Amino acid sequence: MSENPKFKEDFDSLTPDRQKGYILHIQQAKQFTTRTSRIKKNIERIFIGKDLHDCVCGLSKINAQMRWFAQQILKDLYFKIPSLLPSP
């Protein structure tokens, strides 16, 4: 952290629980190379303020949008063609 002040600033801006999660995840590695690789893999997550288990790929947002879109289509079908769907 002393080498990169922005990293320290972003890490300090995380909630205490997120900080603890990252620290535990990194400390659980026994080898120095594994610890280093875990830090490198998670730097981007820390910069954007995400937790270890938060989605950063955007698929969860897309899936939510697709579910909403499918629900709208089903509602339209239900109201436009009620004879094709079973009655509630």
C-alpha positions, -999 to +999 in steps of 0.1 A: +000+000+000+029+023+006+039+020-030+005+031-043-012+058-024-044+056-045-047+019-036-044+028+001-070+055-003-094+033-021-089+004+003-095+028+032-128+039+016-142+004+017-164-006+046-147-023+075-164-056+066-151-054+030-116-046+042-117-075+066-129-098+038-100-089+016-074-091+044-086-126+054-087-138+018-052-126+012-038-138+045-052-173+040-027-179+013+004-197+026+028-188-002+040-153-010+033-158-047-003-168-040-008-137-018+007-115-045-015-129-072-046-125-050-037-088-045-032-083-082-064-101-091-085-079-067-069-045-072-096-035-098-124-046-074-109-025-047-106+005-070-143+003-079-154-004-043-166-040-048-166-068-024-150-102-031-184-117-039-199-088-058-205-091-096-182-070-117-189-085-151-224-070-155-242-102-161-264-099-130-276-066-143-283-080-177-301-110-162-323-087-142-331-067-173-339-098-192-362-111-165-381-077-165-384-078-203-397-114-202-423-104-175-434-075-197-439-098-227-458-123-206-481-096-193-487-083-228-496-118-239-519-124-210-539-092-216-539-095-255-546-132-259-562-144-227-578-174-245-543-189-251-532-188-215-547-207-186-569-187-163-554-177-130 
